[in-house]
Amino acid sequence: MRSLTLALILSLSAPAFAESKIAADAHVTDVLLAARVGDVIRNTCPSISARMFVVLGAMSDLKAYAIAQGYSEAEVKAFLKDPAEKARIKALAASYLAKAGAKEGDVESYCVAGRAEIAAGTLAGSLLRSSQ
């Protein structure tokens, strides 16, 4: 009975362990951060839009990367839907944007930050296009 209980505990904790390992992967965090930064910029600045095919390609590449690292599709989906992980990425993006000069309530500051991302060729910038 004791070994059955231990096996059950280990099987239930395995997805959480795998998810925390995905969260610790710098590449995964970098791509999700860039996607969030780009999303906030495009939703705030009216002269910047998403390069949707590039965004979809980046997300597909990220999924392929995670699977190549040994995570199952179910683990990847669970990680991407996890509220704590979403909150973590949102907080990282807010900090990143603040450092880039974006100020809440100041639309133009997001436009400036977005154009700077595009000009610098950052991952977030590669997901965006400016009509100016």
N, C-alpha and C positions, 0 to 999 in steps of 0.2 A: 504494500500500500504506500509506503514511504517513497519508494522509487517512482511509483506512478504519479504521486503528488509532485515530486521534483521534476519529472518529465513534463507534466502539465504546466508548471510554473515556467520552466525554460522555454517551452513552445509558445506560451503567451507573451513572454518578454522578448522573444527574438525579433518581432517586427519593430518594437520600440528601439532596440539596440541597433538594428539596421538603419532605421530612420535617423538616429542620432549620428551614425557614421556618414550618412548622406549629408546631413547638415554640416558636418565638419569638413566636407570636401570643399576646398577653396574655389575650384572651378565651378561647381554647382552654385555656390553662393554668389560668385562674381556674375554669372549669367543671369540669375534671378534678380540680383541687385540692378543690373543694367536694364533688364526688362521693366522693373518697377520704376526706375528713374525715368526711362523713356515714356512710360505710360503716364506718369504724373505730369511730365512736361507737355506731352501732346494733349492731355485733358485740360491743362491750364492755359497754355499759350495758343491763341487762335491761328497764328501763322506757322505753326509746326504740326506736322502730322506723322503718323507711323508709316513706315515702309513695311506693310503687312506681310508681303511675301518673305522679306528678310526676317521679320519677327517669327513667322511660322517656321521658317528654316532653322532659326536659332533654337527654338523650342524642340523641334524634331531632333536636332543634333544633340541637345542636352539629354533628351530621353535616351538616345542611342548611346551616349557616353555613360550614363548611369547604368544601363543594362550591361554595357561592356565591362563595367567595374564589378559586376556580379549581382546587382540588385534586380529583383523581379519587376515586371511591369506593375504588379499590384503594390509592391513596396514604393515604387516611384510615385504612383498615383496617390497613395496614402500620404506620403511625405508632402506632395504638392497641395493636398487638401487640408493638411494639419493647421488648425487655427494658430497654434503657437509659432509655427514656422512662418506663416503669413505675417504675423505680427512682428516677428524678428526681421524679416526682409523689409517690411514697411518702415520700421525704426531705422534700419541701416540706410534706406533710401532717403528718409527725411534728414538724417544727419549729413549724408553726401550732398544733397541739394542745398542745405544750409551753408555748408562749406563752399559750395559753388556760387553762393550769393543769392540764391532764391529765397524770397521772403514771402511768407504767407500773406495773402491779400494783395500782393504786388505782382500782377500778371506779367508785366514787362520784365521783371527780374527772372522769371521762369523762361521767358523767351531768350533773354541774354544767356542764361545758363545752357539752354538747349542749343543755341547757335554755337556756343563755345564747345559743347560736346561734339557737335557735327564737325566743326573746324578742326578739332584735335584728333578726330578719327577714333574716338573711344568706342567701346562696345555699345554703350547707350547711344552715342551719336550715330553709329552705323544703322540703328533701328529707326532713325528719324529722318525727316526731310523738312526743309524750311522753304516757305514760299516767298521769303524776302531775300 
